[in-house]
Amino acid sequence: MKKIALCLILAGLSISLQGQQDIFQRAAIVSPEINEDGTVIFRLMGPEANEVSISGSWMSASSFQLMQKQGDSLWVHTTQVLEPGFYRYSFTIDGVRAIDPANAHVIRDVASISNVFLLEGGRADHYKVQDVPHGSVAYRWYDSPGNDKKRRLSVYTPPGYEGSTRDYPVLYLLHGIGGDEEAWLGSGRVAQIMDNLIGAGKAKPMIVVMPNGNVAQEAAPGKGSAGFVQPTFMLPNTMDGQFEQTFGDIMNFVESNYRTLGTKEGRAIAGLSMGGHHTAYISLNYPNTFNYIGLFSAALNVNPEGLPDSPVYQGLEEKLIAQKGNGYALYWIAIGEEDFPILYQGVQQHRKLLDKLGMEHTYLETAGGHTWANWRRYLTEFVPLIFIND
């Protein structure tokens, strides 16, 4: 009886090992494969699939390319030559969106999960991990009495912060609609950009604070007490003035818990899209507080019915005149020429108002639209311009 049991155990072990050996010996699919000429090959095993397509951030919005079937099960697509950059992509298999199972590197942007890859060279070298001193990233919880809850934010501290006693300037960096305190760290590659700019001597060492601009949330979806809720674009209190009114809670936490300069000359604020909207009005409603203002594809003048009835949005011209009188070192605006027309027009209207009031500003118009490719670029161009004389 013991011999029979032992034989059964050995037989089961043999079958298990054969199965594991088959897993490890199975030929691995390489996807994506980046070629020296800048083309990229994608591969997917789909023996039962009837149609497979690929969508990527190198394509225009909502476009896709059909993949070709090779043999009985392998689907393949080769891109045209791509410019260096940080790219997102996904597959669609018989109408169902899917990530690439051969690529473990994924990122969330609002509610969409996509694979990512980096094509090195040029501006994209800001986005990769290089052999330079590295800063640290922490997720911190702070009291927000104005919102009657504890809330979560992200903080980048520069290389050497922990071992020093010096005080540092602070950049408050705000995300767009549907984003959260993780957006700039993921799609925005903030930690890599800051490490590389500081390491190259192109930017002053600084603290970067990335709050959650959705005051209805404690934290990013899945990171707060609400649990694994579905990420969404529109939440209560979106762009209604509540975030701007309670922004002081964030500054109080940062300046009480980090070694900051604590002066207007030591503070900058910038944001993309909704975060650009927030930036414009925070800089107005906290007078003489920020010396550097950056609007990236800012969502200005986008509500056809006018801004919500909040004191934050009242007396725009008077507040701009006061901002001009208080003085600032840099008012920086950037947008893509192919951005949404309503946003592009809103930015131009804002610039006309600044010109009317004699407020100096720097304007950059680039190719492309409302994309992370532009916002990463804007950050790499804005950061070297701040705190340079402080």
Disulfide bonds with the S-S distance in Angstrom:
none
